[in-house]
Every structure is written in C-alpha cells, then in structure tokens.
Amino acid sequence: MSHSTYNKMWAHAHLDLTSLLAQEMPEMPPPLEKDRVVFFQRVATLYVRYVQIFRRLESVYDQMVHPQKRRILRQLLDGVIGRVLELKNEMVEKECSEYHYMDDIVQDLKLTPADIEIPIPKYFINERTKVLHERGQILSAILDRMGLQTKPKTAVVRPLSLEEAIKLIQVSERARQGRLRAKFMREIRRDEERQRRAKERGTVGADLDQAATRIQKVWKGFIQRKKTRKERDDEMIFIGMALGPQHIQPCPATVAARSTEEHRQHRQGEHEREYQMALVSVKDKLREVEGPDMRETMKDQIRQWFIECHDLTGTFPEYPDEEDGGSAVIFAEKTPKQLQEELAAQEAEKENAQKSKGKKEKKTDKGKKGKEKGKGEEEEEPGLKMAPSAFLPEVANNHKIYKTVWQNRNESTNFNQKHVEELIKEEKRKEIESEIRVQVDELMREELKNLRLAVDRDSGTKGKSGKKVQYTLVQLLSPQRVR
C-alpha cells in the first residue's frame, strides 16, 4: 500500500480515538453505575473499540517509513496497549472470570470474532532480534566457561599400515561377495518354491488369458480410483470445503504485497539513519548560526531587567539560582495581573493558615462525628466505577500532538516521507537555548557583582546597610519585557 493509505488509516484511528477520549474523559464525572451488567457492557465496548484502534495502529506502525511519525505512533501505540490491559483487568475484577462473552457487542459493531483477537505486535519481534541473538551468545559463552555445553568430538584419524589396509580391504570384499551369494541363493530358492506350487496345481505355467485378465483388473481398478478421487476433490472445491489449485500456489498479488512490505521495512532503516544524522547536523548548524544571536539577546534582556529593577527599587535584584531555573524564571510568560494574583494568594494562604489553627481545636469533636457520618454515607452509596487510568493522559497527549502537528500538515512535497527539518529545528532550538542560558547565567552573575561594586564605589556607601524594604524575586519582576 502507499504512504497515503497508511496516513488515512492513522487519521481514522485518531478519529475513533477522539470519541473514546470524549467518553472516558468528560468534563463532569459520570454518576456511579448500579447495574453490574450495564457496567460490564460499557467496559467491554471500550475494550473492543480500543482493540480495533490497536490493530489499526500496529499495522500502520509496521509499514510507516516517516521517522518522526513513527516516534509519535510508538508512544500512542504503547499507551493504547496499556489501556487495553487496564480494561481487561477491569473486566476480570468485576466478573471474577478471565473469559468473557461479547457476542452481542461484536454483532452490534458489525465485527467478526477474528477482529477482536489481539495479535502480537511485529515490533516486539523485530526490535528484539538483536537482543535475543546477544542473549544466546552470552548463554553459550557461560555454558562453555562452566563446561556444560557438549561439543562435537572430532574423530582422531590414525594412519594404517600396509598390512592393516590389505586386511581391511579383504574383509570388505569378502562381505560383499557373501551378500551377493546370499541374494543369488534366495532367488534360486524362490524360483524352486514357485515351480513346486505350480506342479501341485497341475499347471506348468500361467495361462495367457488369465494373466491378461489379472493385469486388466489391476489397471482398471487403479484408473477408477484415480477418477473417483478427482471427482471427490472437485466436489469439495465446489461446495467450498477445499481450496482450488489456483489458491494453493502463491498469488502474484500476494507475492508483490510481501515484497512491498519488505521494501518498506528496508526504507524504514534508511530513513532512520538519515534522521539520526540530521539530528546532529541540524543542532551543530543552529548552534553556529543562531547561537551568537541567542546569547546577545539573552544578555540584553537580562541587562534591561537589571536597569528596570534598579530604577524601581533603588537596588539590584537577586539573580535566580540554577536550581530554580536561572534566568528562565525571569522571562516566564506572566502578566502583571497574574503576578498580583499570586501575591494576593500567598497572603491569603498565610491568613487562612493562622485562622485554621484556632478553629481546629474547637471542632475536634464535631469533626469526628462528621467523619463518622460521612463514612456511613459513603458506605451506603452503592455503585460501580472504573479505576483511574495511568495511560489515558499519555494517549490524550499524543492525540493532541497529532492534531496540532500532523493533522493539517501539507506533505505534498515530501513524497518519499523523509524527516521534516523544521520540526528538528524547533526541538533542537530549545536544547541550544537551555545550553546557552546556563553559560549566560554564569556571565551575568559576574556582571551583576561588578555592577553592585561599581555603584557602591561611586555612591560612597559601600558596606553601609540602609533601612530598605526586602523585596522577593516575584515582586522585583517587571511586567514589561524586551522583545
């Protein structure tokens, strides 16, 4: 199949996944289900639909040649497999059985029993061939070291003398002649026995007519059996109980499809190697071209922050530590309203903490009674609900990445389905920025020390501590940013 076919299968899988995520992650939590049968039907339906998505994604991942798509597909496929296992475990716990009957669900979804079978993912085998081979080599080496592995014994060839060789040849020749003599005597004895039986019947030899009749009987029986066998095979093919000769031999279309699959898997390895080389080359190129501009821009932004904080408070700010994120904390995308709300929330938390200390002592008895009542109400409230999933957030995140990055991307020029360099640049640009930011932070910390020393020296107030208000880092942040 073509690249567009697998892209369509991927899109259809995400379309089904959209409805499933809307059903499993609603805005409001669903009410508890009291009917066990209805709850099992809901879980079983989710299970069958996730199995369909898994089968589709597995076939797409096996034949997709785009290296970046394969990575997001692999993460999504692992998440879907985990969700299938969670739903299976949920059904086992609620039904107390490992065997479930889902005939009505399969019929409603217009599927066959073969459609809900879970195949072994092909990448389980393909990616572990090297590991299994290395494991076999390690095991054989351990057995050799311990002396437990049996080695084939090599036969030791001893040279024969002339007399021994002549004696061996004589023994072999006498044995050969003895076998021939025994065979000749057996034939003579068989002929004598045949003549004796013929004399007892009163006939010297077989009659020619009787011999011809016997030959005809054997031949006609053979021909009729062959004809009957052919008619039976034709009847089985006609009623659909056996395959015809045209189906037994490999179909040319099947052979072509298998060769295409092998060719696509070979191209997967080529594109993966090109992608790994592009990761290194693009990062080096970005560091060389955009690295100096990034460094100067960061320095200008941090210097501007120094000036604004000094004009606002009269002192230079404290530079953030590397553990807190360094200068990245300064330029976090926060508006002045958000900063004011954070300060107000911190003050409100302190006041609430002080008030709650006094109220806790008065409400100890009431709290105990309330807890007992709450426990009774929780026990009285029946219902079934699914356990929280550890794989749904991963599935939802990969589904979101597909919708934002791949769903509407125009790939008309990428006919060979190679890597997209722009996506590599976006990824590596962040890595380079973080590496450069660490270097810039070290330089700007030294620059901040020198600025403080220069200002103290010029003002003549070095070593004096005035009564100034101590500001926190969040209060010193300026809402204005240099763009």
C-alpha positions in Angstrom: 0.0 0.0 0.0 1.0 3.6 -0.5 2.0 6.3 2.0 -1.4 8.0 1.7 -3.2 4.8 2.6 -1.3 4.4 5.9 -1.8 8.1 6.6 -5.5 7.7 6.2 -5.5 4.7 8.5 -3.7 6.7 11.1 -6.3 9.6 10.7 -9.2 7.1 11.0 -7.7 5.7 14.2 -7.4 9.2 15.7 -11.0 9.9 14.7 -12.2 6.9 16.7 -9.9 7.9 19.5 -11.5 11.3 19.7 -14.9 9.9 20.5 -13.3 7.4 23.0 -11.4 10.2 24.8 -14.6 12.3 25.0 -16.4 9.4 26.5 -13.6 8.4 29.0 -12.5 12.0 30.0 -15.7 14.0 30.3 -15.8 17.5 31.9 -18.1 16.3 34.6 -17.5 12.9 36.3 -20.2 10.4 35.4 -22.5 9.0 38.1 -21.9 5.7 39.6 -23.4 2.7 37.8 -25.6 0.4 40.0 -26.3 -2.3 37.4 -23.4 -4.7 37.0 -24.5 -5.9 33.6 -24.7 -2.3 32.2 -21.3 -1.5 33.7 -19.7 -4.6 32.1 -21.3 -3.8 28.7 -19.8 -0.3 28.9 -16.3 -1.6 29.8 -16.5 -4.4 27.2 -17.5 -1.9 24.4 -14.5 0.3 25.3 -12.3 -2.8 25.2 -13.4 -3.9 21.8 -13.1 -0.4 20.3 -9.6 0.0 21.8 -8.6 -3.4 20.3 -9.7 -2.1 16.9 -7.6 1.0 17.3 -4.7 -1.0 18.4 -4.8 -3.4 15.4 -5.0 -0.4 13.0 -2.1 1.5 14.7 0.0 -1.6 14.8 -0.3 -2.2 11.0 0.4 1.5 10.4 3.5 1.5 12.6 4.8 -1.6 11.0 4.8 0.0 7.5 5.2 3.7 8.2 8.6 4.9 6.9 8.5 8.5 8.2 10.8 8.5 11.3 9.1 11.4 13.2 5.7 9.9 12.6 6.9 6.5 13.8 8.0 8.0 17.1 4.7 9.6 17.9 2.9 6.5 16.7 5.0 4.3 19.0 4.2 6.4 22.1 0.5 6.3 21.2 0.6 2.5 20.5 2.2 1.8 23.9 -0.5 3.9 25.6 -3.3 2.1 23.7 -1.8 -1.3 24.7 -1.7 -0.2 28.3 -5.3 1.0 28.2 -6.4 -2.4 26.7 -4.7 -4.2 29.6 -6.4 -1.9 32.1 -9.8 -2.6 30.6 -9.2 -6.3 30.5 -8.1 -6.2 34.2 -11.3 -4.2 35.0 -13.5 -6.9 33.4 -11.7 -9.7 35.2 -12.1 -8.0 38.6 -15.8 -7.2 38.1 -16.8 -10.5 36.5 -14.3 -12.7 38.5 -13.5 -14.5 35.3 -10.9 -14.4 32.6 -13.3 -15.5 29.9 -15.9 -13.0 28.7 -18.8 -13.3 26.2 -19.0 -10.3 24.0 -21.1 -11.7 21.1 -23.7 -9.0 21.3 -21.1 -6.2 21.2 -19.3 -7.8 18.2 -22.6 -8.1 16.4 -23.6 -4.5 17.2 -20.3 -3.2 15.9 -20.6 -5.5 12.8 -17.3 -7.3 13.5 -16.2 -10.9 13.4 -14.6 -12.9 16.3 -11.3 -12.6 14.5 -11.4 -8.8 14.6 -11.2 -8.8 18.4 -8.2 -11.1 18.6 -5.1 -9.3 19.9 -2.1 -10.1 17.6 1.5 -10.0 18.8 2.9 -6.6 17.7 5.5 -7.2 15.0 7.9 -4.7 16.5 8.1 -6.9 19.6 9.9 -9.5 17.5 11.7 -7.1 15.1 13.3 -5.0 17.8 14.3 -7.9 20.0 16.1 -10.0 17.4 19.4 -8.4 18.2 18.8 -8.7 21.9 17.8 -12.4 21.6 20.9 -13.1 19.5 23.2 -11.4 22.0 21.5 -13.3 24.9 22.1 -16.6 23.1 25.7 -15.7 22.6 26.1 -14.8 26.3 24.4 -18.0 27.4 26.6 -20.2 25.1 29.7 -18.4 26.5 28.6 -19.1 30.1 28.0 -22.8 29.3 31.4 -23.1 27.6 33.0 -21.5 30.7 31.3 -23.9 33.0 32.0 -26.9 30.8 28.3 -27.8 30.5 27.9 -27.4 26.8 28.6 -30.6 24.8 30.9 -30.1 21.9 31.1 -32.5 19.0 34.0 -34.8 19.3 36.4 -34.7 16.4 37.4 -38.2 15.2 41.1 -38.9 15.5 42.4 -40.4 12.3 45.2 -42.9 12.8 47.3 -43.8 9.8 47.1 -47.5 8.8 50.0 -49.7 7.9 50.1 -51.6 4.6 49.1 -55.0 6.2 46.2 -53.5 8.1 44.9 -51.7 4.9 45.1 -55.0 2.9 43.3 -56.9 5.6 40.5 -54.3 5.8 40.0 -54.4 2.0 39.9 -58.2 2.1 37.2 -58.2 4.8 35.1 -55.7 2.9 35.4 -57.6 -0.4 34.5 -61.0 1.3 31.5 -59.4 2.9 30.3 -58.0 -0.5 30.7 -61.4 -2.2 28.8 -63.1 0.7 25.9 -60.7 0.3 25.8 -61.3 -3.5 25.9 -65.1 -2.9 23.1 -64.9 -0.4 20.9 -62.8 -2.7 21.5 -65.3 -5.6 20.6 -68.3 -3.4 17.5 -66.5 -2.2 16.3 -66.0 -5.8 17.0 -69.7 -6.6 15.1 -70.8 -3.6 12.1 -68.5 -4.6 12.1 -70.0 -8.1 12.1 -73.5 -6.8 9.2 -72.7 -4.5 7.2 -71.2 -7.4 7.8 -74.3 -9.6 6.7 -76.6 -6.7 3.5 -74.8 -6.2 2.7 -74.9 -10.0 3.2 -78.6 -10.0 0.8 -79.1 -7.1 -1.9 -77.1 -9.0 -1.3 -79.3 -12.1 -0.3 -76.4 -14.4 3.1 -75.9 -15.8 2.7 -72.1 -16.3 0.1 -69.4 -16.0 -2.4 -69.2 -18.7 -2.1 -66.2 -21.0 -5.8 -65.3 -20.8 -5.8 -65.5 -17.1 -2.7 -63.3 -16.8 -4.1 -60.7 -19.2 -7.4 -60.6 -17.2 -5.5 -60.1 -14.0 -3.5 -57.2 -15.4 -6.7 -55.6 -16.8 -8.3 -55.9 -13.3 -5.5 -54.2 -11.6 -5.2 -51.4 -14.2 -9.0 -50.7 -14.3 -9.1 -50.5 -10.5 -6.3 -48.0 -10.5 -7.9 -45.8 -13.1 -11.3 -45.9 -11.4 -9.8 -45.0 -8.0 -7.9 -42.1 -9.6 -11.1 -40.8 -11.3 -13.1 -41.2 -8.0 -10.5 -39.2 -6.1 -10.6 -36.4 -8.7 -14.4 -36.2 -8.6 -14.4 -36.0 -4.8 -11.8 -33.2 -4.8 -13.8 -31.3 -7.4 -17.0 -31.7 -5.3 -15.2 -30.4 -2.1 -13.9 -27.4 -4.1 -17.4 -26.7 -5.5 -19.0 -26.7 -2.0 -16.2 -24.5 -0.6 -14.7 -27.1 1.7 -11.3 -27.2 0.0 -9.1 -24.8 -1.9 -8.6 -25.0 -5.6 -5.2 -25.3 -7.3 -5.2 -21.6 -8.1 -5.3 -20.8 -4.4 -2.8 -23.3 -3.3 0.0 -21.6 -5.2 1.0 -18.1 -4.1 -1.0 -15.4 -5.7 1.1 -12.9 -7.7 -0.6 -10.1 -5.9 0.3 -11.6 -2.5 3.9 -12.0 -3.6 4.0 -8.4 -4.7 2.5 -7.2 -1.4 5.0 -9.1 0.6 7.9 -7.7 -1.4 6.5 -4.2 -0.9 6.3 -4.7 2.8 9.9 -5.9 2.9 11.0 -2.9 0.8 9.2 -0.5 3.1 10.9 -2.1 6.1 14.2 -1.6 4.4 13.4 2.0 3.8 12.5 2.4 7.4 16.1 1.7 8.4 17.5 4.1 5.7 15.2 6.9 6.8 16.0 6.3 10.5 19.8 6.5 9.8 19.3 9.8 7.8 17.2 11.2 10.7 19.8 10.4 13.3 22.4 12.1 11.2 20.1 15.1 10.7 19.7 15.5 14.5 23.4 16.0 14.9 24.0 18.2 11.8 21.0 20.5 12.4 21.9 21.0 16.0 25.5 21.9 15.1 24.3 24.3 12.4 21.8 26.0 14.7 24.5 26.4 17.4 26.8 28.0 14.8 24.2 30.3 13.1 21.7 31.2 15.8 23.8 30.6 18.9 25.5 34.1 19.0 22.3 36.0 18.4 20.6 34.0 21.2 23.4 34.8 23.5 23.4 38.5 22.8 19.6 38.7 23.0 19.6 37.0 26.5 22.3 39.3 27.7 20.3 42.4 26.6 17.1 41.2 28.2 18.9 40.4 31.5 20.7 43.8 31.5 17.3 45.6 30.8 15.9 43.7 33.8 18.8 44.9 35.9 18.1 48.5 34.9 14.3 48.3 35.5 14.6 46.7 38.9 17.3 49.3 39.9 15.1 52.2 38.8 12.1 50.7 40.6 13.6 49.7 43.9 16.9 51.5 44.0 18.9 48.3 44.3 19.8 45.5 42.0 17.8 42.2 42.2 18.9 38.9 43.4 19.8 36.6 40.5 17.9 33.3 40.4 19.8 30.2 41.3 20.5 27.5 38.8 18.2 25.1 40.8 15.3 27.5 40.4 15.7 27.7 36.6 18.1 30.6 36.3 17.1 33.5 34.1 14.3 31.4 32.6 12.3 32.2 35.6 12.6 36.0 34.9 11.1 35.8 31.5 8.3 33.4 32.3 5.2 34.5 30.4 3.2 36.1 33.2 1.2 39.3 33.0 1.1 41.9 35.9 -2.4 40.7 36.8 -1.0 37.2 37.3 1.8 38.4 39.5 -0.6 40.4 41.6 -2.9 37.4 41.9 0.0 35.2 43.0 1.0 37.7 45.7 -2.6 38.0 46.9 -3.0 34.2 47.0 0.2 33.8 49.1 -1.1 36.4 51.6 -4.5 34.8 51.8 -2.9 31.4 52.4 -1.0 32.8 55.3 -4.1 34.3 56.9 -6.1 31.2 56.4 -3.4 29.1 58.0 -3.4 31.3 61.1 -7.2 31.2 61.4 -7.4 27.4 60.8 -5.1 26.7 63.8 -7.6 28.2 66.2 -10.6 26.6 64.7 -9.1 23.1 64.7 -9.1 22.8 68.5 -12.7 23.8 68.8 -14.0 21.5 66.1 -12.3 18.2 67.1 -15.4 16.6 68.5 -17.6 17.9 65.7 -15.1 16.8 63.1 -15.1 13.2 64.5 -18.8 13.0 64.4 -18.9 14.4 60.9 -16.3 11.9 59.7 -18.3 9.1 61.1 -21.5 10.3 59.3 -19.5 10.8 56.1 -18.2 7.3 56.3 -21.7 5.9 56.8 -23.0 7.9 53.8 -20.1 6.7 51.6 -20.8 3.1 52.6 -24.4 3.4 51.9 -23.9 4.9 48.4 -23.6 1.9 46.1 -22.3 1.9 42.6 -19.5 0.8 40.2 -16.8 2.9 38.6 -13.7 2.3 36.7 -10.3 2.6 38.4 -8.2 5.7 37.4 -6.1 5.1 34.3 -2.3 5.6 34.1 -2.3 5.5 30.3 -5.2 7.8 29.4 -3.1 11.0 29.9 -0.4 9.7 27.7 -2.9 8.7 25.0 -4.6 12.1 25.2 -1.2 14.0 25.0 -0.2 12.0 21.9 -3.6 12.6 20.3 -3.2 16.3 20.9 0.3 16.3 19.3 -1.2 14.6 16.3 -3.9 17.2 15.9 -1.5 20.2 16.3 1.4 18.9 14.3 0.4 16.3 11.8 -3.3 16.5 11.1 -3.3 19.6 8.8 0.3 19.4 7.6 0.8 19.7 3.9 3.1 16.9 2.7 2.7 17.2 -1.0 6.4 17.8 -1.5 7.5 15.1 0.9 6.8 12.2 -1.4 9.5 9.9 0.0 8.3 10.5 3.6 11.6 11.6 5.0 12.1 13.6 8.1 10.9 17.2 8.4 13.8 19.5 9.1 11.7 22.3 10.6 10.4 20.0 13.4 14.0 19.1 14.2 14.9 22.8 14.4 12.1 23.5 16.8 13.2 20.7 19.0 16.9 21.4 18.9 16.4 25.2 19.2 15.1 24.6 22.7 18.0 22.4 23.7 20.5 25.0 22.4 18.7 27.8 24.2 18.9 25.9 27.5 22.6 25.2 27.0 23.4 28.8 26.1 21.2 30.1 29.0 23.4 28.2 31.5 26.5 29.9 30.1 24.9 33.3 30.0 23.7 33.0 33.6 27.3 32.5 34.8 28.5 35.5 32.9 25.6 37.7 34.1 26.1 36.7 37.7 29.6 38.0 37.5 28.4 41.2 35.7 25.8 41.8 38.4 28.5 41.6 41.1 30.7 44.1 39.2 27.7 46.4 38.8 27.0 46.4 42.5 30.6 47.0 43.3 30.7 49.9 40.8 27.6 51.5 42.2 28.7 51.2 45.8 32.1 52.7 44.9 30.6 55.7 43.1 27.9 56.4 45.8 30.4 56.0 48.6 28.0 53.8 50.5 29.9 50.6 50.3 29.5 48.5 53.4 26.6 50.5 54.8 23.1 48.9 55.2 20.2 51.3 55.0 16.6 50.6 56.1 15.3 49.4 52.9 12.4 47.0 52.2 13.4 43.5 51.2 11.7 42.5 48.0 11.1 39.0 46.8 12.0 37.8 43.4 8.4 37.8 42.2 7.9 41.4 43.4 11.0 42.5 41.5 9.9 41.1 38.2 8.9 43.8 35.8 5.8 43.2 33.6 7.5 44.9 30.7 9.6 42.6 28.5 12.1 43.4 25.9 11.1 41.9 22.6 
